[in-house]
Amino acid sequence: MPSVQKPIFYIAIVLFLALATTRLLDIPAGGAGEDRLMKKSLVVETAAGAHEFKIELALTDEQRSRGLMFVRQMPADEGMLFDYGSEQPVSFWMKNTYIPLDMVFIKASGEIIHIAKRTVPQSLTPVPSPEPVRAVLEVNAGVTDKLGISTGDTVLHPIFGNVE
C-alpha cells in the first residue's frame, strides 16, 4: 500500500472503532461529553409506603431539552427529575424518546398534582401540565400504577425543601 494511503486507512480504522464502541456502549449521538447525568436519590411517599428512585436531575435548558431522549431502556427504580426552579406551565413531547413513560407533575411543595400515564414513544403530541409546576418526574410507563403513586402523594427531594 502506498504511503499516502496509509494515513487514510488508519483514519478509517479509528473511525470504525469509534463508531462500534459508541454503539456497544450506547453512548448518545452527541458523544461522550453528553453522557447521562449522575444519579441522585428521590422518594415518593404514597398511602402504601415510600418508594425510592435513583434519578438524574435535569437543571439546565439543555439538560431538560434532551431529557430521556435516545435512552433505550431504564431500570424500574430509575427516572429523571426535571427542575424548573419555580412553578410555571410546562409541556413535554416524546420526540426521540424510545421508551414509554409516566410523567409525574409536581408542585413546589412536592405534591403530585397530575400524572400523564403511558406516554407514547416518538410522539410529537404535547403533554402539558394542567397548572404551573416546579418539577416533572419521568419514570417507566406503568410504574406509577404498580407502586400506587397518585395525585396528592408527596415527592421528597431537596429541591422541594422537604428533606435535607
Secondary structure as UniProt FT lines:
FT   TURN            3..4
FT   HELIX           5..25
FT   TURN            29..30
FT   HELIX           32..34
FT   STRAND          39..46
FT   TURN            47..48
FT   STRAND          49..58
FT   HELIX           61..66
FT   TURN            67..70
FT   TURN            76..77
FT   STRAND          78..88
FT   STRAND          91..92
FT   TURN            95..96
FT   STRAND          101..106
FT   TURN            108..109
FT   STRAND          111..119
FT   TURN            121..122
FT   STRAND          127..128
FT   STRAND          133..140
FT   TURN            141..142
FT   HELIX           143..147
FT   TURN            151..152
FT   STRAND          154..156
FT   HELIX           158..160
//
